[in-house]
Amino acid sequence: MKKKINLIEKPQFNRAGYQINMKDLNGEPLPNPAKLAFRPFKHGGSRTGAGRKPSGRKAVLLRLSPKLIAALRKEAELKHQTLSELAEERLAHG
C-alpha cells in the first residue's frame, strides 16, 4: 500500500522577507487577520528617569599585547578594582 504524499506549496516571500502564502502552522489553520481586533499594549515603553544614569565617562578602545592585558587584569583583581579603575589610577598618577 502506497502512502499518499501531500504536495507542499513552494513558499513565497514579500520584499520585507515575510512568507505570504502560509495557510496553516503545523497543521493548525491560521486566523484571518482581517477578523482580529488588535489592541495597543498598555504596558512597557519609555519612562522618565529610567535607564542607566550618565557617569560622564567615555569608552575608549585600546590595543594592548595579551601579556600586558593579563598583567593588568591580575593587578586589578588583587586590588579589587575594575580594569577601568586601575587604568585611570595609573594614568592619573603616571
N, C-alpha and C positions, 0 to 999 in steps of 0.2 A: 504494500500500500504506500503510495507516494504522498508526501506532505505537500499541501498547497503553500506556496511561498507568496507572501504579500509583497507586491512591488512598492517600494518606498519612493515617494516623490522627491526629486532632487531639490535640496534647499535653495531658496532664492533670498538674496540679501539686498537691502536698500543701500543708499550711499553712506549712511551712518554706520553700517555694519550689522544691522538688526535683521534677523530672519523674518520674512514677511509671509511665508506660506505655511506656517505652523497651524495645525488643526487640533492637535492633542499633545499632551505631555505624559509620556509613559502610559499611554492608553486612556488617560482621563481627558475628556474634552475640555478645551479652554473656554472660559466665559467670554461672552460677547462684550467688548469694551464699550460699545455704544449704549448698552443697558446698565452699565455700572455707574454708581454715583460716587464720585471722588470727592473727598473732603480734605481740606488742608490740615496738616498736623497742628496740634495745639500745644506742642512742647518742642523743646530744642531751640536752636537759633542762637544768635549772639546776645550776650548780656553785658550791661555796663559793668566795668570793673573786673570782668572775667579774664583769665589767662595769666601768663607769667608776667610779673612786674618787671619793667626795664631796669637793668642793673647799670647801664651806662658803659658797659664793656663791649668791645668789638671782637669778633672772631678773626683769627689770623692763621694762615696755613704756612707751616714751616716744613722744609725737607731736611731731615736730620738722619745721620747714619743709625743703623739698628743698634750699634754698640752704645751710642750716646743716649738713645731713647731708653734702652734697658737700664742704663745707669741713672737717668733722671727718674724713671718710674720707681726704681728701687729706693732712691733717696726720698722721694715723695711719700712712699709707703712707710718708710722708717720714721718720717717726721709727721705722719698722719695728716698729710696735705694732698691737695689735688695737684696735677701737673701744672695747671694754670697758676695756682697759688705759689708753687715752687719757682716757676719761671719768672713770675712777676717780682718775687722777692729777690731772686738772683740778678735780674736786670736792673732793679731799682738800686741795689747796693753795689753793683759792679762785680 
